Amino acid sequence: MGSLIYQWIDLLWLPLGFFAVAPKFRWLTLGFIAACLLMMRMQIELMVYTGYETGILPFMTSHIQTRGLLTYGVFMALFLILANFSNRTQKVVFLAASITIFIAAFLVSTVLMML
């Protein structure tokens, strides 16, 4: 039961993201969170499939799912804080910021999953 909760705990970001931002940015926020969740799961599956469940380099001993949850959790929290303060922003600028933060989250999580 504990591993099932640990596997799907990050889905709590979806309702939090839906209600934390302005109504005009809700669907972009849900897209950002869904993209982060899917990318994290694909990275974890790739690392587990290749046999490196604790990373390629032996610097960290924690499981890569823990590192992925923490990394993407920090970036999603940062995104929600920034989105909360950008109510008067245009949708195009918000979308560009979402893509930029998503790429940064992907790169940082890739490095941390390799360690």
C-alpha positions in Angstrom: 0.0 0.0 0.0 2.8 2.4 0.8 4.6 1.9 -2.5 1.3 2.5 -4.3 0.9 5.9 -2.6 4.6 6.6 -3.2 4.1 5.8 -6.9 1.2 8.2 -7.4 1.7 11.0 -4.7 2.8 13.5 -7.4 -0.7 13.5 -8.9 -1.7 15.8 -6.1 0.0 18.6 -8.0 -2.9 18.6 -10.6 -5.7 19.9 -8.4 -3.3 22.1 -6.6 -2.2 23.7 -9.9 -5.7 24.0 -11.1 -6.8 26.1 -8.1 -3.6 28.0 -7.4 -3.5 30.1 -10.6 -5.7 32.6 -12.3 -8.6 31.1 -14.4 -7.1 32.1 -17.7 -3.9 30.1 -17.0 -5.5 26.9 -15.6 -5.2 24.8 -18.7 -1.6 25.8 -19.4 -0.7 25.0 -15.8 -2.3 21.6 -16.0 -0.4 21.0 -19.3 2.8 22.0 -17.6 2.2 19.7 -14.6 1.1 16.8 -16.8 4.2 17.2 -19.0 6.5 17.2 -15.9 4.8 14.1 -14.5 5.1 12.2 -17.8 8.7 13.3 -18.4 9.7 12.2 -14.8 8.1 8.8 -15.3 9.8 8.4 -18.7 13.2 9.3 -17.2 12.6 6.8 -14.3 11.6 4.0 -16.7 14.6 4.6 -18.9 17.0 4.5 -16.0 15.4 1.4 -14.5 15.2 -0.4 -17.9 19.0 0.2 -18.4 19.7 -1.2 -14.9 20.7 2.0 -13.1 18.1 2.3 -10.4 20.4 4.5 -8.2 22.0 6.4 -11.0 24.8 5.9 -13.4 27.5 7.5 -11.3 27.9 6.1 -7.7 27.6 9.5 -5.9 24.1 9.1 -4.5 22.5 6.0 -3.1 18.9 7.0 -3.1 16.5 5.6 -5.7 16.0 7.8 -8.8 12.3 8.0 -8.2 12.9 9.9 -5.0 15.3 12.3 -6.7 12.8 12.8 -9.6 9.9 13.5 -7.2 11.9 16.0 -5.3 13.4 17.7 -8.3 10.1 18.0 -10.2 8.3 18.9 -7.0 10.6 21.9 -6.4 10.2 23.1 -10.0 6.4 22.7 -10.0 6.3 24.6 -6.7 8.5 27.3 -8.1 6.2 27.4 -11.2 3.1 27.8 -9.1 4.6 30.6 -7.1 5.6 32.4 -10.2 2.3 31.8 -11.9 0.4 33.1 -8.8 2.2 36.5 -9.2 1.7 36.8 -13.0 -2.0 37.5 -13.2 -1.6 40.3 -15.7 0.8 38.4 -18.0 -0.2 37.5 -21.6 -0.9 33.9 -22.4 2.0 33.7 -24.9 4.5 35.0 -22.3 3.1 32.5 -19.7 3.4 29.6 -22.2 7.0 30.6 -23.0 7.9 30.7 -19.3 6.2 27.3 -18.8 8.3 25.8 -21.6 11.5 27.3 -20.2 10.8 26.0 -16.7 10.0 22.6 -18.1 13.3 22.4 -19.9 15.2 23.6 -16.9 13.4 20.9 -14.8 14.2 18.2 -17.3 17.9 19.2 -17.4 18.4 19.4 -13.7 16.5 16.1 -13.1 18.6 14.4 -15.7 21.8 15.5 -14.0 20.5 14.5 -10.6 19.3 11.1 -11.8 22.7 10.3 -13.3 24.5 11.1 -10.0 
